[in-house]
């Protein structure tokens, strides 16, 4: 797959705002930085393709937190569907 120099656009599910409100303030900068790096998908680490997950196709690990997201390859879009502590998102 070639990345034609175009970065992925990031979109958020409405529920993500309430997910972020539950996260400790000191962890937010790290999570926001990880979201920015998603623009360079798939060339980033800590991503895993999920199998048979009802909500998302991929997850990004950020410390003890997980970002669940889907990718629309044709239009270079990433949809962040859920952000939460690893014990809560699966």
Backbone as JSON Lines, residues from 0, in Angstrom:
{"i":0,"aa":"X","n":[0.84,-1.17,0.0],"ca":[0.0,0.0,0.0],"c":[0.89,1.24,0.0]}
{"i":1,"aa":"X","n":[0.62,2.14,-0.85],"ca":[1.45,3.33,-0.91],"c":[0.77,4.49,-0.22]}
{"i":2,"aa":"X","n":[1.55,5.25,0.48],"ca":[1.04,6.45,1.11],"c":[1.43,7.6,0.19]}
{"i":3,"aa":"X","n":[0.47,8.08,-0.58],"ca":[0.76,9.05,-1.62],"c":[1.06,10.43,-1.04]}
{"i":4,"aa":"X","n":[1.71,10.48,0.11],"ca":[2.08,11.75,0.69],"c":[0.93,12.41,1.44]}
{"i":5,"aa":"X","n":[-0.24,11.92,1.25],"ca":[-1.42,12.47,1.94],"c":[-1.55,11.84,3.3]}
{"i":6,"aa":"X","n":[-1.79,12.65,4.29],"ca":[-1.98,12.12,5.64],"c":[-3.43,11.74,5.85]}
{"i":7,"aa":"X","n":[-3.65,10.88,6.81],"ca":[-5.0,10.5,7.17],"c":[-5.67,11.63,7.95]}
{"i":8,"aa":"X","n":[-6.96,11.82,7.7],"ca":[-7.75,12.75,8.5],"c":[-8.32,11.99,9.69]}
{"i":9,"aa":"X","n":[-8.4,12.65,10.83],"ca":[-8.88,12.02,12.04],"c":[-10.29,12.53,12.36]}
{"i":10,"aa":"X","n":[-11.19,11.61,12.62],"ca":[-12.56,11.96,13.01],"c":[-12.87,11.25,14.33]}
{"i":11,"aa":"X","n":[-13.74,11.86,15.11],"ca":[-14.08,11.32,16.43],"c":[-15.56,10.98,16.52]}
{"i":12,"aa":"X","n":[-15.84,9.84,17.14],"ca":[-17.23,9.53,17.48],"c":[-17.66,10.49,18.58]}
{"i":13,"aa":"X","n":[-18.96,10.8,18.65],"ca":[-19.44,11.73,19.67],"c":[-19.11,11.26,21.08]}
{"i":14,"aa":"X","n":[-19.08,9.96,21.29],"ca":[-18.83,9.41,22.64],"c":[-17.39,9.6,23.11]}
{"i":15,"aa":"X","n":[-16.48,9.94,22.2],"ca":[-15.07,10.07,22.57],"c":[-14.86,11.24,23.54]}
{"i":16,"aa":"X","n":[-15.64,12.3,23.42],"ca":[-15.49,13.43,24.34],"c":[-15.73,12.96,25.78]}
{"i":17,"aa":"X","n":[-16.75,12.18,26.01],"ca":[-16.99,11.69,27.38],"c":[-15.91,10.69,27.79]}
{"i":18,"aa":"X","n":[-15.36,9.94,26.84],"ca":[-14.24,9.05,27.15],"c":[-13.05,9.86,27.67]}
{"i":19,"aa":"X","n":[-12.75,10.98,26.98],"ca":[-11.6,11.81,27.37],"c":[-11.82,12.46,28.73]}
{"i":20,"aa":"X","n":[-13.06,12.78,29.07],"ca":[-13.36,13.39,30.37],"c":[-13.03,12.45,31.52]}
{"i":21,"aa":"X","n":[-13.03,11.14,31.26],"ca":[-12.78,10.15,32.31],"c":[-11.29,9.86,32.51]}
{"i":22,"aa":"X","n":[-10.45,10.39,31.63],"ca":[-9.02,10.08,31.66],"c":[-8.29,11.07,32.55]}
{"i":23,"aa":"X","n":[-7.34,10.58,33.33],"ca":[-6.56,11.44,34.22],"c":[-5.85,12.53,33.41]}
{"i":24,"aa":"X","n":[-5.86,13.74,33.96],"ca":[-5.31,14.91,33.25],"c":[-3.86,14.7,32.81]}
{"i":25,"aa":"X","n":[-3.06,14.03,33.64],"ca":[-1.64,13.86,33.29],"c":[-1.45,12.92,32.11]}
{"i":26,"aa":"X","n":[-2.46,12.1,31.78],"ca":[-2.34,11.17,30.65],"c":[-2.83,11.76,29.33]}
{"i":27,"aa":"X","n":[-3.57,12.85,29.39],"ca":[-4.15,13.43,28.17],"c":[-3.13,13.88,27.14]}
{"i":28,"aa":"X","n":[-2.04,14.57,27.52],"ca":[-1.07,14.99,26.48],"c":[-0.5,13.82,25.68]}
{"i":29,"aa":"X","n":[-0.22,12.72,26.39],"ca":[0.34,11.53,25.72],"c":[-0.68,10.96,24.72]}
{"i":30,"aa":"X","n":[-1.93,10.94,25.11],"ca":[-2.99,10.41,24.24],"c":[-3.19,11.32,23.04]}
{"i":31,"aa":"X","n":[-3.19,12.63,23.27],"ca":[-3.38,13.57,22.16],"c":[-2.23,13.47,21.15]}
{"i":32,"aa":"X","n":[-1.02,13.29,21.65],"ca":[0.13,13.12,20.76],"c":[0.0,11.84,19.93]}
{"i":33,"aa":"X","n":[-0.46,10.78,20.57],"ca":[-0.65,9.51,19.85],"c":[-1.71,9.66,18.76]}
{"i":34,"aa":"X","n":[-2.76,10.43,19.04],"ca":[-3.8,10.66,18.03],"c":[-3.23,11.42,16.85]}
{"i":35,"aa":"X","n":[-2.39,12.43,17.12],"ca":[-1.76,13.18,16.02],"c":[-0.9,12.27,15.16]}
{"i":36,"aa":"X","n":[-0.2,11.33,15.8],"ca":[0.67,10.41,15.05],"c":[-0.14,9.47,14.16]}
{"i":37,"aa":"X","n":[-1.42,9.28,14.48],"ca":[-2.27,8.41,13.66],"c":[-2.39,8.92,12.22]}
{"i":38,"aa":"X","n":[-2.12,10.19,12.0],"ca":[-2.17,10.74,10.64],"c":[-1.18,10.02,9.73]}
{"i":39,"aa":"X","n":[-0.13,9.44,10.31],"ca":[0.88,8.72,9.54],"c":[0.6,7.23,9.43]}
{"i":40,"aa":"X","n":[-0.61,6.82,9.81],"ca":[-1.01,5.41,9.72],"c":[-0.74,4.9,8.32]}
{"i":41,"aa":"X","n":[-0.24,3.69,8.11],"ca":[0.02,2.63,9.08],"c":[1.45,2.6,9.59]}
{"i":42,"aa":"X","n":[2.21,3.65,9.39],"ca":[3.64,3.63,9.73],"c":[3.91,4.06,11.17]}
{"i":43,"aa":"X","n":[3.16,3.53,12.13],"ca":[3.41,3.82,13.53],"c":[3.33,2.53,14.34]}
{"i":44,"aa":"X","n":[3.96,2.56,15.51],"ca":[4.0,1.34,16.31],"c":[2.84,1.29,17.29]}
{"i":45,"aa":"X","n":[2.73,0.21,18.0],"ca":[1.71,-0.02,19.03],"c":[0.29,-0.15,18.48]}
{"i":46,"aa":"X","n":[0.18,-0.5,17.2],"ca":[-1.14,-0.72,16.61],"c":[-1.33,-2.22,16.42]}
{"i":47,"aa":"X","n":[-2.52,-2.66,16.7],"ca":[-2.84,-4.07,16.5],"c":[-4.16,-4.17,15.76]}
{"i":48,"aa":"X","n":[-4.21,-5.06,14.78],"ca":[-5.47,-5.33,14.08],"c":[-6.29,-6.23,14.98]}
{"i":49,"aa":"X","n":[-7.51,-5.81,15.27],"ca":[-8.37,-6.6,16.14],"c":[-9.17,-7.59,15.32]}
{"i":50,"aa":"X","n":[-9.37,-8.76,15.87],"ca":[-10.19,-9.75,15.18],"c":[-11.48,-9.94,15.96]}
{"i":51,"aa":"X","n":[-12.57,-9.87,15.3],"ca":[-13.9,-10.12,15.87],"c":[-14.25,-9.16,17.0]}
{"i":52,"aa":"X","n":[-13.73,-7.95,16.96],"ca":[-14.16,-6.95,17.95],"c":[-15.43,-6.29,17.42]}
{"i":53,"aa":"X","n":[-16.45,-6.14,18.27],"ca":[-17.73,-5.62,17.77],"c":[-17.7,-4.15,17.37]}
{"i":54,"aa":"X","n":[-16.74,-3.38,17.88],"ca":[-16.76,-1.95,17.64],"c":[-15.73,-1.48,16.61]}
{"i":55,"aa":"X","n":[-14.5,-1.98,16.71],"ca":[-13.42,-1.4,15.91],"c":[-12.54,-2.48,15.27]}
{"i":56,"aa":"X","n":[-11.81,-2.05,14.24],"ca":[-10.9,-2.96,13.54],"c":[-9.46,-2.88,14.06]}
{"i":57,"aa":"X","n":[-9.09,-1.75,14.68],"ca":[-7.72,-1.55,15.14],"c":[-7.72,-0.98,16.54]}
{"i":58,"aa":"X","n":[-6.59,-1.19,17.24],"ca":[-6.39,-0.52,18.51],"c":[-4.98,0.04,18.57]}
{"i":59,"aa":"X","n":[-4.85,1.17,19.23],"ca":[-3.56,1.8,19.46],"c":[-3.33,1.8,20.97]}
{"i":60,"aa":"X","n":[-2.18,1.29,21.38],"ca":[-1.85,1.24,22.81],"c":[-1.08,2.48,23.19]}
{"i":61,"aa":"X","n":[-1.55,3.17,24.24],"ca":[-0.87,4.34,24.79],"c":[-0.8,4.12,26.29]}
{"i":62,"aa":"X","n":[0.28,3.53,26.76],"ca":[0.4,3.2,28.18],"c":[-0.69,2.21,28.56]}
{"i":63,"aa":"X","n":[-1.46,2.55,29.59],"ca":[-2.56,1.69,30.02],"c":[-3.86,1.98,29.29]}
{"i":64,"aa":"X","n":[-3.82,2.89,28.33],"ca":[-5.03,3.27,27.6],"c":[-5.03,2.67,26.2]}
{"i":65,"aa":"X","n":[-6.22,2.5,25.67],"ca":[-6.39,1.98,24.32],"c":[-7.3,2.9,23.52]}
{"i":66,"aa":"X","n":[-6.92,3.15,22.28],"ca":[-7.75,3.9,21.35],"c":[-8.25,2.9,20.32]}
{"i":67,"aa":"X","n":[-9.53,2.77,20.21],"ca":[-10.11,1.86,19.22],"c":[-10.56,2.68,18.03]}
{"i":68,"aa":"X","n":[-10.16,2.2,16.82],"ca":[-10.49,2.99,15.64],"c":[-10.68,2.11,14.41]}
{"i":69,"aa":"X","n":[-11.34,2.7,13.43],"ca":[-11.53,2.09,12.12],"c":[-10.82,2.95,11.08]}
{"i":70,"aa":"X","n":[-10.48,2.33,9.95],"ca":[-9.78,3.04,8.88],"c":[-10.59,2.94,7.61]}
{"i":71,"aa":"X","n":[-10.74,4.08,6.95],"ca":[-11.35,4.12,5.63],"c":[-10.22,4.41,4.65]}
{"i":72,"aa":"X","n":[-9.68,3.35,4.06],"ca":[-8.46,3.45,3.24],"c":[-8.64,4.33,2.02]}
{"i":73,"aa":"X","n":[-9.77,4.18,1.34],"ca":[-9.96,4.89,0.07],"c":[-9.92,6.41,0.25]}
{"i":74,"aa":"X","n":[-10.5,6.89,1.34],"ca":[-10.6,8.33,1.57],"c":[-9.61,8.84,2.61]}
{"i":75,"aa":"X","n":[-8.7,7.95,3.06],"ca":[-7.66,8.31,4.03],"c":[-8.27,8.95,5.28]}
{"i":76,"aa":"X","n":[-9.23,8.24,5.87],"ca":[-9.88,8.73,7.08],"c":[-9.75,7.7,8.19]}
{"i":77,"aa":"X","n":[-9.55,8.19,9.4],"ca":[-9.51,7.35,10.59],"c":[-10.61,7.83,11.52]}
{"i":78,"aa":"X","n":[-11.41,6.87,11.99],"ca":[-12.51,7.18,12.89],"c":[-12.17,6.63,14.27]}
{"i":79,"aa":"X","n":[-11.95,7.51,15.23],"ca":[-11.69,7.07,16.6],"c":[-13.04,6.84,17.25]}
{"i":80,"aa":"X","n":[-13.24,5.61,17.71],"ca":[-14.55,5.21,18.2],"c":[-14.62,5.14,19.72]}
{"i":81,"aa":"X","n":[-13.5,4.84,20.36],"ca":[-13.52,4.72,21.83],"c":[-12.11,4.9,22.35]}
{"i":82,"aa":"X","n":[-12.01,5.58,23.5],"ca":[-10.73,5.74,24.2],"c":[-11.01,5.38,25.65]}
{"i":83,"aa":"X","n":[-10.18,4.5,26.21],"ca":[-10.4,4.16,27.6],"c":[-9.27,3.33,28.17]}
{"i":84,"aa":"X","n":[-9.36,3.1,29.46],"ca":[-8.38,2.26,30.14],"c":[-8.49,0.85,29.6]}
{"i":85,"aa":"X","n":[-7.39,0.16,29.53],"ca":[-7.38,-1.16,28.89],"c":[-8.35,-2.15,29.52]}
{"i":86,"aa":"X","n":[-8.63,-1.99,30.82],"ca":[-9.56,-2.92,31.47],"c":[-11.02,-2.65,31.08]}
{"i":87,"aa":"X","n":[-11.28,-1.48,30.5],"ca":[-12.65,-1.08,30.2],"c":[-13.03,-1.18,28.72]}
{"i":88,"aa":"X","n":[-12.07,-1.17,27.8],"ca":[-12.43,-1.04,26.38],"c":[-12.72,-2.36,25.67]}
{"i":89,"aa":"X","n":[-12.24,-3.47,26.19],"ca":[-12.49,-4.72,25.5],"c":[-13.7,-5.36,26.08]}
